[in-house]
Amino acid sequence: MASTSSRDTINAGENVFIKMPSDNVKCIVLKPNTNVSLGKFGTFKANDIIGRAWGNTYEIYDKDNKTRIYHLDEISEIEETENNNREIVDDPTSQKLSLEDIKALKNEGLKGELTGEEIVNKLRESHATFDKKTAYSQAKYLQKKGKKFHKIFTPIKPTIYSVNEYFYIKNPAKIRDIRMDTLSQLLSYANVHAGCKLLVVDDTQGMIVSALAERMGGNGMILGLYDGDNPHYDVVKYMNFSQEILDTIKVLSWLRIHRAPGEKSPDELQDVTKLTGKDLEGYYRRVKAYGIVEESRKILFESDFDGLIVASQYQPESILEKLLPYVRGSRPVVVYHNAKEALLETSTWMRRCPDLLAPQLTESWLRKSQVLPGRTHPEMSTWGTGGFLLTATKIIDQPVQAALTKRERLAIEKKNAEAKKLKRTRGEGEEGEEKDAGSTSLSSAVRGSSEGVEEATASTSSMSTATTTATSTMTTTTTTTTTTTSTTTLAASMEETMEVVAVEPQDADERSSKRVKQG
């Protein structure tokens, strides 16, 4: 026999949604050894459903409020008859039972003396025109009376679908009117999956954070930024999350993103060795809270989030401008708001922002339908808007700039170009001065070598004149030798000069490059 996980059964201390015959839903915390009242539908003992599977329908019977599994009638096709509603008049006299008789039946039902099905059968038998109704009208009549008198209920497991439907019907303003179809599209646009790391600003009482945590299943990281001293994630407690999933949800207040001037840790403020009793307990609480804030700051400043989701009461672009630098490139950005006008302004800002690509504003539409054999049709009443979504993609990994007009962007580009041109001009001027200095040294060296050659020639002429007894052949040889020696000396001097000149421009280039780097 396969073992049943604790997540598949109803456990004590968990939140449970009880669906009643009237389709109303009641949320309770299931405490053992207690009775749960459902109003006119009776009372049942909590121990009767603890440890049982989710989704079963139970019937309350007997005077002791015992429960048993109730099997609903199978849905089958209705055979049409020749009856019609042409001669039926909506008249109280059609019901033979008086108001006092019906109240007596209700009291017997509350005492457990009659079941809901028995009460409905008595009402049907005492109805004068029931047999004249069409088959569809008869089924509708029985269904309507069953919602009033059947003492049945169904425990529903809290999921993001059931929780969202519960709050959307009961108090839609609490979750900022976000409907389930819009929430599902938000999860799709944001590419939420196990292992991702998301940055969230959630003012829907934690509805979006709960949806992200359920989708990720305890694998990944969620950092929620909130306004005030404490996070308002009331919906999370309805989800019966395990501790493993709760550990993936980190929170950080807008007021504590950066350290306040003069902020100190609890260790620096107090000497723990001198604390006792309640003071010591309070110290450990402060240390724990300080550690949580430091951990959240570290996660935020790592700046490697896989997506940004914003659902805030404040203007979205003011939030995007602060948080976009913490999101990696090619990652989705999703903004939810219950008013289209607020997102129109944000869409204009996104189109002017150089770091966002293809902003798109969407609205989903949802309408329930009755699905029964031969009676499938849309319901006559439906919901209003479920909210609006604005999506875009961050395409670069650079600090975001505020949205600029075309004139402002051109002015900034012109200013940057002039600065680069000025920097190049300064570098070329310094390099030219160093080259001129090298050329001057080379000219001086060449001029000195020329003077040396002239002196050598003069010396040779003197020697030739003084040695009058030598032959003309010896004079010519001596002159040639002296000239060759002088020429060699000139070449060596020029080589040394060229070496000096070659070193100086290299040093100038290095100094120029250092100036550019420092600039």
PAVEX-670094 format. One record per residue (C-alpha): residue in three letters; x, y, z. Coordinates in steps of 0.25 Angstrom, whole numbers, plus 5000, padded with zeros to 4 digits. Layout:
% residues N
ALAXYZ...
//
This chain:
% residues 519
MET500050005000ALA500650134996SER500950235007THR500150365008SER500950495009SER500550595020ARG500350695009ASP499250615003THR498450605016ILE497750705025ASN498650725037ALA498350795050GLY498750945051GLU498650965036ASN497751065029VAL496551005022PHE495551055012ILE494151005015LYS493251005003MET491751005007PRO490550964998SER490251114995ASP491651124988ASN492151214999VAL493551185005LYS493951195019CYS495351195024ILE495651125037VAL496951085045LEU496650935048LYS496850915063PRO496750775069ASN495650745079THR494750865074ASN493450885067VAL493350955054SER492051035052LEU491551055038GLY490251135042LYS489051075036PHE489750965030GLY490050905043THR491350875052PHE492350765050LYS493550725059ALA494950755054ASN495450625058ASP494550555048ILE495350615036ILE496750625042GLY497650515035ARG496650505023ALA496950535008TRP496650675003GLY495450694993ASN494450594999THR493050645001TYR492450615015GLU491050605020ILE490650645034TYR489550555040ASP489050505053LYS488750585066ASP490250565070ASN490750645057LYS491450525052THR492050525038ARG492150435026ILE492550435012TYR491450485003HIS491450434988LEU490950544979ASP489950504968GLU490550474955ILE490350584944SER489550524933GLU488750574921ILE487350614923GLU486250554915GLU485350654909THR483850644911GLU482650704905ASN482450794917ASN482750944916ASN482651064925ARG481551134918GLU480451114928ILE481351124940VAL481151254949ASP482151294960ASP481151294971PRO481351254986THR480151174986SER480851074977GLN481551024990LYS480550944999LEU481450955011SER481251085019LEU482451175024GLU482251115038ASP482350975032ILE483651005025LYS484251065037ALA483950945045LEU484650855034LYS485850945036ASN485850925051GLU485750775050GLY486950785040LEU487750865050LYS487450765061GLY487950655051GLU486550585051LEU486450615036THR487450615025GLY487550715014GLU487150625004GLU485850585011ILE485450735013VAL485650754998ASN484850634994LYS483650685003LEU483750824997ARG483650754983GLU482450664987SER481750784992HIS481950874980ALA480650874971THR481350914958PHE482650834959ASP482150724949LYS481750824939LYS483150884938THR484150844927ALA485250754931TYR486250864931SER485350944941GLN485250824950ALA486750804951LYS486950954953TYR485850954964LEU486450834972GLN487850894971LYS487351024976LYS486650964988GLY487850874991LYS488750994993LYS487851035004PHE487550905012HIS488750805009LYS489650795021ILE490950765013PHE492250825012THR493550805005PRO494950835010ILE495850905000LYS497350905000PRO497951045000THR498651064987ILE498851194979TYR497651174971SER496651154983VAL497351264991ASN497251364980GLU495851324977TYR495451334992PHE496051474993TYR495551524980ILE494151494983LYS494151534998ASN495051664998PRO495751694984ALA496251824989LYS497151754999ILE497951684987ARG497851804978ASP496851744969ILE497751644963ARG497051524957MET497551384955ASP497651394940THR498451524941LEU499351454952SER499551334943GLN500051424932LEU500951504942LEU501651364945SER501751334931TYR502351474926ALA503351474938ASN503851334934VAL503651284948HIS504351144950ALA505051064961GLY506451114964CYS506251264959LYS506551384967LEU505451494967LEU505351634972VAL503851674976VAL503151794981ASP501751734986ASP500651824991THR499551714989GLN499651665003GLY500651554998MET499851494987ILE500951504977VAL502051454987SER501151334990ALA500951304975LEU502451314973ALA502751224985GLU501751124981ARG502351114966MET503751104971GLY503450994981GLY504651034991ASN505751044980GLY506251184978MET506151324985ILE505051424986LEU505451564992GLY504251654995LEU504351804997TYR503351865006ASP502952005011GLY502852025026ASP503451945038ASN502851805035PRO502451735022HIS500951725019TYR500951575014ASP499651535020VAL499351435009VAL500551355011LYS500051295024TYR498851235017MET499651155008ASN500151055019PHE501551065013SER502650975019GLN503851035026GLU504750995013ILE503851085005LEU503751195015ASP505251205016THR505351245001ILE504551375004LYS505451485009VAL504951625012LEU505551765013SER504951905016TRP505252015007LEU505652095019ARG506851995022ILE507451975008HIS508552065012ARG509252075026ALA508752195034PRO509852295038GLY510452245051GLU509652105051LYS510352005059SER510151855062PRO509551805075ASP510951755079GLU511451895078LEU510351955086GLN510351865098ASP511251775105VAL510551635105THR511351595117LYS510651695126LEU509151655122THR508251555129GLY506851505128LYS505951585119ASP506951675115LEU507851565109GLU506651505102GLY506351645096TYR507851655092TYR507751515084ARG506451565077ARG507151685072VAL508351605068LYS507551515060ALA506751635053TYR508051705050GLY508551575043ILE507351565035VAL507451705030GLU508951685027GLU508651565019SER507551635011ARG508551745008LYS509551655003ILE508551584994LEU508151714988PHE509551774985GLU509951644978SER509151694967ASP508851564959PHE507351554959ASP506651474949GLY505451574948LEU504751694954ILE503251684958VAL502551814963ALA501151824968SER501151954977GLN500252064980TYR501352164977GLN501752214963PRO502452094956GLU503452174949SER504052224962ILE504252084967LEU504852034953GLU505852144953LYS506352094966LEU506351944964LEU506651924950PRO508251934953TYR508051804961VAL507451724950ARG508351644940GLY508251674925SER507251594916ARG506351574928PRO504851604929VAL504251724936VAL502751714939VAL501851824945TYR500451804951HIS499451914954ASN497951914955ALA497852054948LYS498152064933GLU498552204934ALA499652184943LEU500352084934LEU500152174922GLU501152274928THR502052164932SER501952104918THR502452244912TRP503552244922MET504052104918ARG504052144903ARG504952254906CYS505852174915PRO507052124908ASP507151994916LEU505751934913LEU505251874901ALA503851854895PRO502951904906GLN501551844905LEU500251874912THR499251754913GLU497851734920SER497251594921TRP495751564920LEU495051444928ARG493651394928LYS493151274935SER492251174928GLN491251064933VAL491750934927LEU490550824928PRO490050724917GLY489150804909ARG489250934917THR490550984915HIS490551144914PRO491351264919GLU490851314932MET489951434932SER490751514942THR492251524941TRP493451604948GLY494051734945THR495451764941GLY496551674947GLY497651774946PHE498651814935LEU500051764932LEU501251844926THR502451754922ALA503851784916THR505251724915LYS506451784921ILE507551774910ILE508851824916ASP509551804929GLN509951954932PRO509352054942VAL508052104937GLN507952254934ALA506652334936ALA505752344924LEU506252454915THR505652534903LYS506352534890ARG506952674892GLU507552634905ARG508152504900LEU508752584888ALA509352694897ILE509952584906GLU510552514894LYS511152644889LYS511752674902ASN512352534903ALA512952554889GLU513552684892ALA514252634904LYS514852514897LYS515352614886LEU515952704896LYS516652594903ARG517152544889THR517652684886ARG518452694899GLY519052554897GLU519552594883GLY520152724888GLU520952664899GLU521452554889GLY521852664879GLU522652744889GLU523452614893LYS523652584878ASP524152734876ALA525152714888GLY525652584882SER525952654868THR526652764875SER527652674882LEU527852594869SER528152724861SER529152764872ALA529852634871VAL529952644856ARG530452784857GLY531552734867SER531952624858SER532152714846GLU533052804854GLY533852684858VAL533952654843GLU534452794840GLU535552784851ALA536052654846THR536152704832ALA536952834837SER537852744845THR538152654832SER538452774824SER539452824834MET540152694835SER540252684819THR540852824819ALA541852794830THR542352664823THR542952734811THR543952624809ALA542852514807THR542452464794SER541052504788THR540652354789MET540852354804THR540152484806THR538952434798THR538952304807THR539052384820THR537852474816THR537052354812THR537252284825THR536952404833THR535652434826THR535252294828THR535452294843SER534752424844THR533552364836THR533452244845THR533452344857LEU532352414851ALA531552294849ALA531752244863SER531352374869MET530052374860GLU529652234865GLU529752274879THR528952404877MET527852314870GLU527852224882VAL527552334891VAL526452394882ALA525752254881VAL525652244896GLU525052374898PRO523752364889GLN523552224896ASP523552294910ALA522652404905ASP521652304900GLU521552234913ARG521452364921SER520352404911SER519552274913LYS519652284928ARG519052424928VAL517852374920LYS517652264930GLN517752354941GLY516752454934
//
